[in-house]
Amino acid sequence: MLKKILYADSGNGHTQEMLKTLQDIPAFQNCDLTILHVVSPQSSADALETKWEEGGKILGEIVKNVNIDPAKVSTILRQGEPKDVVCQVAQEIDADLILMGSRGLKRLESFLENSVSQYVFQLSDRPMLLVKDDIYIRRIKRVMLALDKSEAAQYALELTINMLKDYREAELYLVRVNPDLDANVDLSRTEMEQNSILAPALAQAKRMGINAHCIVTGGKPGKKICQLAEEKDIDLLLLGSPDRRPSIAKSLVDLDRLLGSSLSDYIRVNANCPVLLVRK
């Protein structure tokens, strides 16, 4: 499932650290990597030439820093609006994952400040691994997957299983937050493992030799998931992010969605670890 990664350079050192960390996971070691740097439109030909030269040097430094087999790395230097170019290149190379930095701006801030990651998050149909500027990147050992009944959640489960199946150091937490349950509900381990949504996921994880645990709780899903990620000291958080836009609007920017009212948007902004948002 993971064959092509698009690394969209934002000048964020944490994102490079994340890319290095992914190389410890067997599922990522044979991926083809495309590193993209976008030169924004310039006011003069001289300014453009300068930025173009700088972009080439930046790409060279990234390739050197990430220490990946050169045969599996390609670079793209392109002029345009970064938010548009990232989406275009992801389609062109048929990326299985977009990796990019995020300032973690909230709702209206993100829209008004023209956030590239927010724009790509709303308009791309590719899984995205977002790395905020203010978080600490660690070796990935403790992974959390939030599940519900959506198709996107099931695809997130497939991606998680494929990512961790040969990675013996991983510990996977399967989480179901039911808003109809009391936030302080205290279920036994057996009750949690028999949850109708988590039980099949747990069985699938165990078949692949993944060390997995179940957590079932109540409360507001976004807030609770972020709280659990902090309590369990999670290194990577995954969840499905359904695309609710009608097909006629897929090429348009929807103001309500850019203002960020969705669960995945809340977690993108508030989680204290890298977040992988999965769409299908």
C-alpha positions in Angstrom: 0.0 0.0 0.0 2.9 2.4 0.7 4.9 2.7 -2.5 5.3 6.4 -3.2 5.8 9.2 -0.7 5.6 12.9 -1.6 7.7 15.0 0.8 6.6 18.6 0.4 9.4 20.8 1.7 8.3 23.7 4.0 11.6 24.5 5.6 10.5 22.7 8.7 13.3 20.7 10.2 10.8 18.5 12.2 9.4 17.2 8.9 12.9 16.0 7.9 13.2 14.3 11.2 9.9 12.6 10.6 11.1 11.3 7.3 14.2 9.9 8.9 12.1 8.3 11.6 9.9 6.6 9.0 12.9 4.8 7.6 13.1 2.7 10.8 9.8 1.1 9.8 10.2 -1.8 7.3 7.1 -0.8 5.3 8.7 2.6 4.4 12.2 1.3 3.5 11.4 0.3 0.0 9.2 3.3 -0.9 10.1 5.7 -3.7 10.5 9.2 -2.4 9.7 12.4 -4.3 11.0 15.6 -2.7 9.2 18.7 -3.8 10.3 22.3 -3.4 8.0 25.1 -4.7 9.3 28.5 -5.7 6.5 31.1 -5.3 5.8 33.6 -8.1 8.4 36.4 -8.0 8.2 40.0 -9.0 11.2 39.9 -11.4 13.2 37.5 -13.5 16.3 38.1 -11.3 14.4 37.4 -8.1 13.0 34.2 -9.7 16.5 33.1 -10.7 17.8 33.6 -7.2 14.9 31.7 -5.7 15.4 28.9 -8.2 19.0 28.5 -7.4 18.2 28.5 -3.7 15.5 25.9 -4.3 18.0 23.6 -6.0 20.4 23.9 -3.1 17.6 23.1 -0.6 16.7 20.0 -2.5 20.3 18.8 -2.5 20.6 19.4 1.2 17.4 17.4 2.0 18.6 14.5 -0.1 21.9 14.5 1.8 20.3 14.9 5.2 17.6 12.1 4.9 20.2 9.5 4.0 18.0 7.4 1.7 19.2 5.3 -1.2 19.6 7.8 -4.1 18.1 5.3 -6.5 14.8 5.6 -4.6 14.8 9.5 -4.5 13.7 11.9 -7.1 13.4 15.7 -6.8 11.0 18.2 -8.3 11.6 22.0 -8.4 8.6 23.9 -9.6 7.3 27.4 -9.7 3.7 28.3 -8.6 1.5 28.6 -5.6 2.7 26.0 -3.1 -0.8 24.9 -2.1 -1.8 24.2 -5.7 1.5 22.6 -6.8 1.5 20.1 -3.9 -1.9 18.8 -4.9 -0.9 18.7 -8.6 2.3 16.8 -8.0 0.6 14.3 -5.6 -1.8 13.5 -8.5 1.0 13.3 -11.1 3.1 10.8 -9.2 0.1 9.0 -7.7 1.4 9.4 -4.2 0.3 7.0 -1.5 1.3 9.5 1.2 1.9 13.2 1.5 4.3 14.3 4.2 4.4 18.0 5.1 4.8 20.4 7.9 2.0 22.3 9.6 2.0 25.4 11.8 -1.1 23.9 13.5 -3.1 27.0 13.0 -6.7 27.0 14.2 -9.7 27.5 12.0 -10.0 31.1 10.9 -6.3 31.8 11.4 -5.5 29.0 9.0 -7.8 30.4 6.3 -6.7 34.0 6.7 -3.0 33.2 6.8 -3.3 31.0 3.7 -2.1 27.8 5.3 -0.6 25.5 2.6 -1.1 22.3 4.7 -4.7 23.2 5.5 -5.5 23.8 1.9 -3.9 20.5 0.8 -5.6 18.7 3.7 -9.0 19.9 2.5 -8.6 19.3 -1.2 -6.3 16.3 -1.6 -7.7 12.8 -1.5 -4.3 11.3 -0.4 -3.4 10.2 3.1 -1.4 13.0 4.7 1.1 12.9 7.5 1.2 16.3 9.2 4.0 17.4 11.4 3.5 20.5 13.5 6.3 22.9 14.1 6.0 22.7 17.9 6.1 19.0 18.5 9.1 16.7 19.3 9.7 13.8 16.9 10.6 10.5 18.5 11.3 7.0 17.2 7.8 5.5 16.4 7.0 2.8 18.9 3.6 3.7 20.3 0.9 4.1 17.6 -2.7 5.0 18.1 -5.5 4.4 15.6 -8.9 6.0 16.2 -11.8 3.9 14.7 -15.5 4.4 13.9 -17.9 2.9 11.4 -16.7 5.0 8.4 -15.1 3.7 5.3 -12.2 6.0 5.8 -11.6 4.5 9.3 -11.5 1.0 7.7 -9.0 2.2 5.1 -6.9 3.7 8.0 -7.0 0.3 9.7 -5.7 -1.4 6.5 -2.9 1.3 6.2 -1.9 0.9 9.9 -1.8 -3.0 9.6 0.4 -2.8 6.5 2.6 -0.2 8.1 3.2 -2.1 11.3 3.0 -5.8 10.4 6.7 -6.4 10.1 7.7 -3.8 12.7 8.1 -5.7 16.0 8.9 -2.6 18.1 5.4 -1.2 17.5 2.7 -1.1 20.2 -0.8 -0.3 18.7 -3.7 1.2 20.6 -7.0 0.8 18.9 -9.4 3.5 20.2 -13.1 3.9 20.0 -14.6 7.0 21.4 -18.4 6.7 21.6 -20.1 10.1 22.2 -23.1 8.3 23.6 -21.1 6.9 26.5 -20.2 8.8 29.6 -16.7 10.2 29.5 -15.8 8.5 32.8 -17.2 5.0 31.8 -15.0 2.2 33.2 -15.1 -0.9 31.0 -13.2 -4.1 31.6 -10.5 -5.2 29.2 -12.8 -8.0 28.0 -15.6 -5.6 27.3 -13.3 -3.3 25.3 -11.9 -6.1 23.3 -15.4 -7.3 22.4 -16.5 -3.9 21.1 -18.2 -4.4 17.8 -15.9 -1.9 16.0 -12.6 -2.8 17.7 -12.9 -6.6 17.9 -12.4 -7.3 14.2 -9.5 -4.8 14.1 -7.9 -6.4 17.1 -8.1 -9.9 15.5 -6.6 -8.6 12.3 -3.7 -6.9 14.2 -3.0 -10.1 16.2 -3.0 -12.2 13.0 -0.2 -10.0 11.7 1.8 -10.3 14.9 1.1 -6.7 16.1 1.1 -6.1 19.8 -2.4 -4.4 20.1 -4.6 -3.0 22.9 -8.2 -1.7 22.9 -9.5 1.4 24.5 -13.3 2.2 24.6 -14.5 5.3 26.2 -17.0 8.1 25.9 -17.0 11.9 25.6 -16.3 14.3 22.8 -14.2 12.3 20.2 -11.7 15.0 19.2 -10.9 16.1 22.7 -10.8 12.6 24.1 -8.6 11.2 21.3 -6.1 14.1 21.9 -6.2 13.4 25.6 -5.5 9.7 25.2 -2.7 10.4 22.8 -1.0 12.5 25.5 -1.8 10.0 28.3 -0.4 7.1 26.4 2.7 9.0 25.1 1.8 8.3 21.5 4.4 8.8 18.8 2.0 8.6 15.8 -1.8 9.1 15.6 -3.9 7.8 12.7 -7.5 8.3 11.9 -9.8 8.2 8.9 -10.9 11.6 7.5 -14.0 11.2 5.4 -14.3 13.5 2.5 -17.8 15.0 2.9 -17.7 17.4 0.0 -20.2 16.7 -2.9 -18.3 15.7 -6.1 -19.3 18.9 -7.8 -17.3 20.8 -5.2 -14.1 18.8 -5.1 -12.2 21.4 -7.1 -13.6 24.3 -5.0 -12.5 25.7 -1.7 -15.4 25.4 0.8 -15.1 28.2 3.4 -17.0 26.2 6.1 -14.5 23.3 5.7 -11.5 25.6 5.7 -12.7 27.1 9.0 -12.3 23.6 10.4 -15.3 22.1 12.0 -14.4 18.4 11.5 -13.1 15.9 13.9 -9.9 15.5 11.9 -9.3 19.2 11.8 -9.6 19.4 15.6 -7.1 16.6 16.0 -4.8 18.1 13.3 -4.6 21.3 15.3 -4.6 20.0 18.9 -2.8 16.6 19.0 0.7 16.7 20.5 2.2 14.2 18.1 2.4 13.7 14.3 -1.0 12.9 12.8 -1.7 10.7 9.7 -5.1 11.5 8.2 -6.4 8.9 5.8 -8.9 9.3 3.0 -10.0 7.0 0.3 
